[in-house]
């Protein structure tokens, strides 16, 4: 069974994109997969879940990778650009 694809389908069916806001459901999803499958599958389930989280978190990041260049221009950042 492809655990990653199955978990992705569950997430898409519930339209979950915000990991923090939906953490309780995501944790419950992981728990269900672990409860319903033999222990020999657990390493694959945890790996699939971790991959799903990385995918969800990376889709939440701004396109610039989270870098905020305006901090330098506005003077809010105490680090000189020359040091970087």
N, C-alpha and C positions, 0 to 999 in steps of 0.2 A: 504494500500500500504506500502511496506517496503522501506522507503526513504533511509535508510543506504545502502541497497543492490543496489538500483537504482543509487545512487551517486557513489558507488564503481565501478559499471559497466561503468559509464561515465568517471571516472578517468582512469580506465584500458584501455578503448577504445582509449584514447588520450595518453596513456603511460606516465602519470604524476606521478612522484615520488618525485620531489623536490618541497616542499611547497613554499619556498621563490621564486624560479624562476617562479612558476606557480600560484602565489597568485592571480593575476588579473583574471585568468580563474576560479579559485576556488571561488572567491568572486562573479563572475558573475553566476556561477553555483548555489550558495546559493540564490542569488537574483532571479533567474528564478524559483526555487522551491517555494520561498515565494510568488512571483507574480502569479504563476499558481495554487496555492492551497488556500483553505479557511483559514481565520485567526485561526480557531480552530485547524488547523494542524501545525501551525507555531512552537509551542513548540517541536513537534516531529521532525520537519525538522531541527531546530537549534540543537537539541540533536544529531540527526544523523550526521549532519555536524561536530559537535565537536568531535564525536566519530571517524569520518573519518580522521579528522586532527590529532588526537592523534595516530591513526594507521599509518598514513603516516609519522609523525614525529618520531615515535618509530622505524620504518623500516629504517630511515636514520641514527640512532645512531650507533656508533661503537659497536661491540659485548661486549666490556668491560664496556659498559654503559657510555662512555664518559670520564672515568677516565684516566688520563695520568700519569702513574707511572714514566715514564722516566724523568719527570720534577724534581723529587727528586734526581735521580742518576746523572743528568747532572749539578746540582747545580743552575738551573734556578729558582727554587722555593725558596722563602725566608722563608718558614715555615718548621720548623724542623719536621722530621718524628715522633719524640718522643711526639710532641704535639698533634698528631692526634689520 
